[in-house]
Amino acid sequence: MTYYLLDTGIVIRHLRGRKPIVHLVRGLSRADRLAVATIPCLEIYAGLRQNELYLTRKLLSRFVNLPLDMLIAERAGFLVAEGVAVNQPISVPDAIIAATAIRHNLTLITLNHKDFSPIIHLRLYPIEQ
């Protein structure tokens, strides 16, 4: 079974009812397993609107949750350092998300392809914008 890792923006747009993203996530969830990492969950709860708590918990409970571990932290640290070295910095949250996808051999579904495209060994899901 294929696994996909959902980036923060995808989950937020799903929660806000953006039809193309809702259709994408529902379509993929029928045939494949979807996962979220710890960082997107943190980012989602940090920006939560008051009336969204129940729906957020319900949506996130449908996905496999992938916690941050030492191997992910190590890889994320290397990704940040590599980005700085080649003048293509990556944020710590994005590095953790990318490292989670790489560690678990997942394809990342994101709307921010340019932020992740320089990362070697990271598979990105093609999304038309």
PyMOL commands that set and color helices and strands:
alter all, ss='L'
color gray80, all
select helices_A, chain A and resi 8-15+19-31+38-46+50-60+70-85+92-103+113-116
alter helices_A, ss='H'
color red, helices_A
select strands_A, chain A and resi 3-6+33-37+64-66+107-109+123-124
alter strands_A, ss='S'
color yellow, strands_A
deselect
rebuild
show_as cartoon
